[in-house]
Amino acid sequence: MDITTIWKPEYSVGHPEIDRQHQYLFELWVMLDSMKNQSDNRLSLEQALLSLFDYVEIHFGNEEEILASHPTIREHKKIHAEFVGQTKQFMDDFHKNNLDLHTVVDFLLDWLIHHILETDSRYFKELQNVP
């Protein structure tokens, strides 16, 4: 599986930089997905998880800066903070050898798609209508 089989035009929020960042998140997800059956290589798996989770935080910061004038940006930041909390729990579970990577990979893809389609798209569309 690669980015071209996952990224769809309807995932675009209409902001070129955020769309590029979303595509990169999908690329990081593809890398993690390709490793989900390689539990014997914990160092590479840890690096893949850290790369994805670190980039998520960078992306959220960029997105929140762009959306700063949206009237309900605090709600969006809360959603992001909850997700970051979940990623920290994943890393804790990983370090305790208690992480089901298949579950994590499925969760991440579902969350990413849902967040882009349901939340980000709405926020960017509404921001265009803010005077």
BAROGU-496445 format. One record per residue (C-alpha): residue number from 0; x, y, z; residue in one letter. Coordinates in pm, 1 decimal, decimal comma. Layout:
BAROGU-496445
(kemar NUM; (X; Y; Z); 'a')
...
end
This chain:
BAROGU-496445
(kemar 0; (0,0; 0,0; 0,0); 'm')
(kemar 1; (125,3; 348,8; -76,5); 'd')
(kemar 2; (7,4; 707,1; -46,6); 'i')
(kemar 3; (-157,2; 706,0; -390,3); 't')
(kemar 4; (-394,0; 429,8; -279,7); 't')
(kemar 5; (-489,5; 612,9; 39,8); 'i')
(kemar 6; (-498,3; 985,9; -39,1); 'w')
(kemar 7; (-822,1; 1093,5; -206,5); 'k')
(kemar 8; (-913,9; 1436,5; -346,1); 'p')
(kemar 9; (-1195,8; 1471,4; -91,3); 'e')
(kemar 10; (-932,1; 1480,8; 185,8); 'y')
(kemar 11; (-819,0; 1822,9; 63,7); 's')
(kemar 12; (-911,2; 2104,7; 302,7); 'v')
(kemar 13; (-826,0; 2368,3; 42,9); 'g')
(kemar 14; (-508,1; 2490,6; 209,9); 'h')
(kemar 15; (-199,5; 2375,4; 11,5); 'p')
(kemar 16; (39,7; 2353,6; 309,1); 'e')
(kemar 17; (-206,9; 2168,7; 532,4); 'i')
(kemar 18; (-297,5; 1933,8; 247,0); 'd')
(kemar 19; (73,9; 1861,9; 196,9); 'r')
(kemar 20; (112,9; 1794,1; 568,0); 'q')
(kemar 21; (-189,4; 1565,5; 568,7); 'h')
(kemar 22; (-41,9; 1372,9; 277,0); 'q')
(kemar 23; (285,3; 1337,5; 468,2); 'y')
(kemar 24; (94,5; 1203,5; 769,4); 'l')
(kemar 25; (-54,2; 940,3; 539,9); 'f')
(kemar 26; (296,4; 858,5; 413,1); 'e')
(kemar 27; (415,8; 809,2; 771,5); 'l')
(kemar 28; (110,5; 593,7; 836,1); 'w')
(kemar 29; (192,6; 378,9; 529,4); 'v')
(kemar 30; (543,7; 325,3; 667,5); 'm')
(kemar 31; (401,2; 221,3; 1004,2); 'l')
(kemar 32; (142,3; -3,1; 840,2); 'd')
(kemar 33; (414,8; -180,6; 644,3); 's')
(kemar 34; (593,3; -257,6; 971,8); 'm')
(kemar 35; (297,7; -386,0; 1173,1); 'k')
(kemar 36; (400,5; -749,5; 1125,3); 'n')
(kemar 37; (768,1; -691,2; 1206,1); 'q')
(kemar 38; (755,8; -707,0; 1583,7); 's')
(kemar 39; (1111,8; -840,1; 1589,6); 'd')
(kemar 40; (1255,2; -503,4; 1486,2); 'n')
(kemar 41; (1153,6; -291,4; 1785,6); 'r')
(kemar 42; (1402,8; -10,9; 1722,8); 'l')
(kemar 43; (1272,3; 57,0; 1370,8); 's')
(kemar 44; (916,2; 27,9; 1491,8); 'l')
(kemar 45; (981,8; 273,1; 1774,3); 'e')
(kemar 46; (1137,5; 518,6; 1529,5); 'q')
(kemar 47; (837,4; 489,6; 1297,3); 'a')
(kemar 48; (596,5; 554,9; 1584,6); 'l')
(kemar 49; (802,1; 848,8; 1711,9); 'l')
(kemar 50; (831,2; 996,8; 1361,8); 's')
(kemar 51; (456,4; 983,9; 1312,4); 'l')
(kemar 52; (369,0; 1113,9; 1658,9); 'f')
(kemar 53; (630,5; 1390,8; 1649,6); 'd')
(kemar 54; (511,7; 1507,0; 1309,6); 'y')
(kemar 55; (149,6; 1501,4; 1428,5); 'v')
(kemar 56; (240,7; 1754,2; 1697,3); 'e')
(kemar 57; (422,5; 1975,7; 1445,3); 'i')
(kemar 58; (126,0; 1955,0; 1209,8); 'h')
(kemar 59; (-124,5; 2034,9; 1484,8); 'f')
(kemar 60; (77,1; 2343,7; 1578,3); 'g')
(kemar 61; (79,8; 2464,0; 1216,7); 'n')
(kemar 62; (-287,7; 2393,4; 1170,6); 'e')
(kemar 63; (-384,4; 2568,4; 1494,1); 'e')
(kemar 64; (-181,0; 2873,8; 1394,0); 'e')
(kemar 65; (-360,8; 2893,4; 1059,1); 'i')
(kemar 66; (-699,1; 2840,8; 1224,0); 'l')
(kemar 67; (-627,3; 3079,1; 1515,0); 'a')
(kemar 68; (-899,3; 3325,3; 1413,6); 's')
(kemar 69; (-1169,6; 3055,9; 1397,4); 'h')
(kemar 70; (-1430,9; 3126,9; 1667,9); 'p')
(kemar 71; (-1414,9; 2772,4; 1809,2); 't')
(kemar 72; (-1040,9; 2708,7; 1779,5); 'i')
(kemar 73; (-1029,1; 2602,6; 2145,6); 'r')
(kemar 74; (-1249,8; 2303,1; 2064,3); 'e')
(kemar 75; (-1017,2; 2207,6; 1779,7); 'h')
(kemar 76; (-713,6; 2238,0; 2007,0); 'k')
(kemar 77; (-886,6; 2015,3; 2261,5); 'k')
(kemar 78; (-943,5; 1745,7; 1997,4); 'i')
(kemar 79; (-575,1; 1768,3; 1904,7); 'h')
(kemar 80; (-466,3; 1751,3; 2269,7); 'a')
(kemar 81; (-678,3; 1439,4; 2326,1); 'e')
(kemar 82; (-517,8; 1274,0; 2026,0); 'f')
(kemar 83; (-167,2; 1363,7; 2147,3); 'v')
(kemar 84; (-259,7; 1211,9; 2483,2); 'g')
(kemar 85; (-362,3; 893,1; 2303,7); 'q')
(kemar 86; (-31,0; 880,1; 2116,0); 't')
(kemar 87; (156,1; 913,7; 2446,2); 'k')
(kemar 88; (-44,8; 620,0; 2579,7); 'q')
(kemar 89; (48,4; 420,1; 2270,5); 'f')
(kemar 90; (416,5; 492,5; 2335,5); 'm')
(kemar 91; (381,3; 395,1; 2701,4); 'd')
(kemar 92; (217,0; 68,9; 2594,8); 'd')
(kemar 93; (492,9; 13,1; 2339,2); 'f')
(kemar 94; (761,2; 51,2; 2604,4); 'h')
(kemar 95; (574,3; -192,5; 2828,4); 'k')
(kemar 96; (554,7; -444,6; 2538,9); 'n')
(kemar 97; (179,0; -411,7; 2557,9); 'n')
(kemar 98; (98,3; -245,4; 2225,0); 'l')
(kemar 99; (-114,0; -416,7; 1962,2); 'd')
(kemar 100; (25,2; -250,5; 1651,9); 'l')
(kemar 101; (-258,4; -372,0; 1429,3); 'h')
(kemar 102; (-507,4; -192,3; 1654,3); 't')
(kemar 103; (-293,1; 122,3; 1657,7); 'v')
(kemar 104; (-255,4; 128,0; 1278,5); 'v')
(kemar 105; (-630,6; 86,7; 1230,8); 'd')
(kemar 106; (-706,7; 351,8; 1492,9); 'f')
(kemar 107; (-463,7; 601,0; 1339,6); 'l')
(kemar 108; (-599,9; 567,9; 987,1); 'l')
(kemar 109; (-961,4; 589,7; 1102,2); 'd')
(kemar 110; (-887,6; 890,5; 1323,2); 'w')
(kemar 111; (-688,2; 1070,3; 1054,0); 'l')
(kemar 112; (-952,8; 1024,3; 784,4); 'i')
(kemar 113; (-1239,4; 1112,7; 1016,5); 'h')
(kemar 114; (-1058,1; 1418,2; 1154,9); 'h')
(kemar 115; (-975,1; 1551,2; 808,9); 'i')
(kemar 116; (-1319,5; 1488,7; 661,1); 'l')
(kemar 117; (-1534,2; 1581,8; 959,1); 'e')
(kemar 118; (-1334,3; 1841,5; 1150,4); 't')
(kemar 119; (-1053,6; 1998,6; 948,6); 'd')
(kemar 120; (-1260,5; 2038,3; 632,3); 's')
(kemar 121; (-1539,7; 2210,8; 827,4); 'r')
(kemar 122; (-1299,4; 2442,7; 1010,7); 'y')
(kemar 123; (-1118,5; 2548,4; 694,1); 'f')
(kemar 124; (-1447,6; 2601,8; 509,7); 'k')
(kemar 125; (-1587,9; 2806,9; 798,7); 'e')
(kemar 126; (-1266,4; 3008,3; 823,4); 'l')
(kemar 127; (-1311,1; 3117,0; 462,0); 'q')
(kemar 128; (-1646,0; 3267,5; 564,4); 'n')
(kemar 129; (-1510,8; 3457,2; 867,7); 'v')
(kemar 130; (-1482,8; 3829,9; 785,8); 'p')
end
